[in-house]
Amino acid sequence: MNELFSPFDLSGLTLANRIFMAPLTRSRAPEDIPTEQVALYYTQRASAGLIVSEGSPISREGQGYFYNPGIFTPRQIEGWRLVTDSVHAVGGRMFIQLWHVGRISHTSNQPDHAPPVSSTNRVAEGAMAFGRDDEGNVGFVPSSKPRALATDEIARVVGDFVQAARNAMAAGFDGVELHAANGYLFDQFLNPHINDRTDRYSAATMEGRLRFTLEVVDAVGAAIGIHRVGIRLTPYGVIGAVPMFDDTETTYVALGKALGERGVAYFHVMDQTGFFNTPAGQKPTSDLIKELLIRWRSVAPRVAILLDGGMTKARAEELITNGVIDLAGFGQPFIANPDLVARLRNDWPLNAADRDTYYTGGSKGYVDYRPYVATEDA
């Protein structure tokens, strides 16, 4: 049997196969509440062994995109319950990605047009939010200047993650994924070139650098069970105004060891090597990422490893067979191919996604991609 299509035990949760649908921002929630159309979109793709939802803001403060379904109000919980009930009805499994963007936000996204919050008060130069410009038009806008969180405020943000995780359980999710990647709030504490704090969360020491991430993991794990908690990381990632730093491997090995000791469900890494908006001249290498994944196997042997970014069937099979990863993720291919698992299994051709419809709202380019139909000539 091809391992890619074999079942997998993810911390006690049986997955039908080792293919997962990576999180994809689609901006299809006009009131930031999941709709029947959102439920249809995910249900169409529920043959994936695991779906990781689009980033779902844990609070209004954590939001950097309009029209993203959050997980902090009763109506949002109700909307997500419609999604999970529908996905489960056809045998799917689904984690929600809990999101706080930190400084990659705009005042138009924030309560009372307040500055975004971060580990720092420095602007995320070149990073874009999805908000309103000065004329009131919705679209991509430069991130606003943030406000550095006071030391005694950080516990409140940790509490927001805990409440969002509890809300996710009430909404019927199988688990939660902490979005600690792509330059968002966790990265803003982890990266020593962004984190310029002088308190106990300072990046000047490894303990301080990891403190915020581990506090959130510990609190969320205590609230819903650590076996229900995954985390997305982008070591060597540069998307989201994240500068490279010298001791990246040391930092992420230390983080992986600490997370492994806690017993999280999985590490989810995005390989940004071929990603379209990685800054020119700053692309990470797949070899560096692969070496780190192998190191994680030695320091956290019981934690599943998920990888997405430029994934192909051949690459997925190679990495799984060689024990480098456990689950292979596909992002954009799932946009245009709701039946992607069947297409990969049977080597059927893939539809190309229409990038112009990624964030436009409505059903076009969202739920109107057709499954493959074999012809007599095929």
Secondary structure, 3 states (H helix, E strand, C coil): CCHHHCCEEECCEEECCCEEECCCCCCCCCCCCCCHHHHHHHHHCCCCCEEEEEEEECCCCCCCECCCCCCCCHHHHHHHHHHHHHHHHCCCCEEEEEECCCCCCCHHHCHHHCCCEECCCCCCCCCEEEEECCCCCEEEEECCCCEECCHHHHHHHHHHHHHHHHHHHHCCCCEEEEEECCCCHHHHHHCCCCCCCCCCCCCCCHHHHHHHHHHHHHHHHHHHCHHHEEEEECCCCCCCCCCCCCCHHHHHHHHHHHHHHHCCCEEEEECCCCCCCCCCCCCCCHHHHHHHHHHHHHHCCCCEEEEECCCCHHHHHHHHHCCCCCEEEECHHHHHCCCHHHHHHHCCCCCCCCHHHCCCCCCCCCCCCCCCCCCCCC
